[in-house]
């Protein structure tokens, strides 16, 4: 039996009323316990360069819908194993453009590695990105996020990620004949 417990607490600073007014900082605290194998605890902070307005937007997606630029950091700690990992980065939308970017640094063993996302937001609420990581050859991948605001500060959030198939899989095996040995690649 798989048991997953996720507890998330979001606290907005610079607000006179929690969850109601514009905010600029989020603090995230969470715990996860999958199969009771190795419980994880995490702590994160996100700082937005401009206030995130929540009026007429679902609070959980207000920063995304506002295309807010943020600096963030998060640390994970395995309670039983004592292992810790930390990452930090910046996520931004170019002003008055549809381009998006994210650069992140993270611990991988004893080394600091980086990862980057680049994408476009052709319409409000839609983001299409691809990711590349240091020391890993690029594999075509695609992430899509769409948020459709509804009434009463509610929204539908649809997200999908896919590593695209290897483009070489469309190449057929070379044809060989006993009389003539030749190789062909057909697309």
N, C-alpha and C positions, 0 to 999 in steps of 0.2 A: 504494500500500500504506500502510495506516495503522499507524503504530508508536506505541504508548503505553507508556511506562515510568512506573510509579508506585512510589515507594519511600516507605514510611512507617515511622517509628521512634517507638514510644510508650515513654516512660520514666516510671515512677511514682516520685515522691518520697515520703518519709515511710514507706517500706516497708523492712523489713529484708531481705526476699527479693523480688526483682523479679517482678512479675506474680502473686504468691501471696498477699500480705497486703492489707488495706485500703489505699487510696491516697486522696490528696486533690488531687494535681496531676498533670496530663498535659502533656508537651511533645511536639509533633508536628513532624517535619521531613519534607519531601517534595519530589519533583521530578517534573515531567511533561514529556514531549516528544511532541507530537502532530504527525505528518508532518514532524518535524525543522524546523518553521517557526519557532517562537519558544519555546524551552525556558523553563519556569517553575520557580521555586524558591519554596518556602513554609516559613514557620516559624510555629508557633502554640503557645499555652499556654492551658490550661484549669485553673481553680482551683475546686474544689468546696467549698462552705461547710461541709459535714460529710464525714466519711470515707465513702468508697464501699466497701461490704463486697462482697467477691468470693466468699465462701463460698456454694456451691450455685448460683452464677450464672456464665454465660459471661463471661469477663473483658472482652471487647470490648463487651458490652451491660450490664455490671453497673451503670453509672451510670444508664442509661435505665430499667432494671428497678427500680432503687432510687428513682426519681423524684428524683434529686439536683439541687439548685440549683447553678448554676455561673456564674462570670464567665469570659469568654474574650476572646482577642485573636489575630488572625492577620494576617500580612503576606505578600503575594505580590510577587515580583520577576521581571520578564522579563529573562533573561540577555542576549539580543541587543538588545532595544529599550531596555533600561534603565528601563522603566516600573515603577512600584511602586504597589500599592494595599494599604490596611490597613483592617481592620474590627475592632470590639470590641462586646461586648454582654453581656447577662445572659439566662439561660434558667432558668425556675423553674416548679415545680409548687406550687400552693397547698397548704399542709399540711392533711391530713384532708379534702381536697376533690378533685374530679376535674378541676379547671381548670388549664390550662397557659398560660404566656405567655413571650414572648421579645421583647426589644427590642434592636436592633442599630444602631450608627452606622457609616457607611462613607464612604470617599472616592469621589466621582464627579467626575472632572475636578479643578477647584480648589475644589470645595465639599464640605462634610460633609452627608451625607443620612442619613435614618433609614428603618428598616424594622421592622415588627412582625408577630409571629405570635400568634394566639390559638387556643386549642383546648380539647378535652376528652379525658380518659383514662377512659372509662367502665368499663373492666376492666383488670386488670394486663396490661401488655405491649402495649396498644393505645393509639395516640395519633392523633387526628384534628384537623387544624389548617387555618387559612386565613391568608393573608398579605396585607398592605397595605404599599405603599411610598410615601414622600413624593413629591409632585408627579406621581403617576400615578393617574389615576382608577381606582377599585377595579373590578377584573374578578373576578367570582366564581371562586374557585380552591379546591382541596381537596388536602391532603396527608394520607396515611395511612401509619402505620408500625405494624407488628405484629411482635413478637418472641415466639416460642414456645420456651422453654427445653426442651432435650432432656436426655438423660443425659450423664455425663462432661463437664460444663461446656461443652456445645455448645448451639447454638440455631439456629433458622431465623429469618431476618430478612427480612421482606417490606415493601418501601416502594413507594409509588406517588404521583405528583403529576399533577394535571390542572388545566388552566384550563378552567373550564366554558364551555359554549357561551353565546353572547350571548342573554339571555332574549328579546330582541326578534325573534329569528329565528323564533319561533313565531307571529308576527303575519303574517297573510296580506295580500297586496296588496289595496288597496281595490277593490271591485267597481264598475264603471261601466257604465251602459247609455246608449244614445243617447237614449232617451225621458226618462230621469230621471238626473240626475247626483247621486250620493250616494256617500259613502265609508263603509265599514264596516271595523271591525277585528274579526276573529274570533279567539278564543283557543281 
